[in-house]
Amino acid sequence: MSTATITSKGQITIPVDVRNDLKVDAGDRVEFVQLAPGRYEVVAATSDVTDLKGMFGVAKKSVSIESMNTAIAQRGAASR
């Protein structure tokens, strides 16, 4: 188990074995995800949004911006 000490400024140094496992380096971001009260998971937030491209395959049909805006407006009006 790896441990770290919190400084007076609230900072910690992530141990090298944890950084290597998370594949993070200087300047990378990490997220603290709350699993339960008092329990968190540290997750590397280094993926770029463009990495998601193609994740769901090719779209079955194209949708215009206008039709998206119309659907959003209708849904918003229906929820009132």
N, C-alpha and C positions, 0 to 999 in steps of 0.2 A: 504494500500500500504506500502510495506517495503522499507526502504532506507538504504544506507550505505555511508560512507565517504571514499574517497580515501586518503591514506597516502602519504607522500612525496616520498616514494619508489614505489608508484603506486599500493599498495596493498589495498584490501578491506576485511572486515569481512562480510561474507554472513549471514544475520539475521537468527536466529534459526528457525523461522517458514518457511522460504524459504528452508533451509537445510533439514528440516523434510519433506517438500512437495516433494523435489527432491530426497529424500532418499539418501543423501550424508553425509559422515562423514570425519574426518581428514584423509588425504592421498588420498581421492577419487579425480577423475579428473572431470572437467566440460569443456564444449566447448562453445565458443561464436560464434553463427551462425548469419551472417549478413542477415537480411531480406530485408533491404533497406538502402540507405545511411543514416548513423546516427542512425540506429535502429537495435538492436541485440536481439537475444533470447539466454538465458542461458540454456544449456541442460546437464543433467548428463551423463557423459561418463564412467559409471561404469560397463556396461555390458561386459562380456567376449565374444570373438568371438565364443567360443564353444556353447554359448547360441543359436546361429543361426542354430545349427545342427538339421536337421529334419524339418526345417521351410517350405520347399517346397515338402515334401513327399519323397517317394522312387524314385530314379532315374529310368527312363524308360529303359535306356541302359547304359552299362559301356563304358567308353572311355579311351583308354590307353594314357599315357604321350606322347608316340611317335606320336600318331594321333593328340593330342592337339598341339604339337610342329609343326607338318606339317601344320595344319590349320592356326596357327599363322604366320608361314613363308609365306604361300601362300597369306594370307590377307595383310601382310606387303609388299610383292612384288607387289601385285595388286594396292596398294595405291600410288606407285611411278610413 
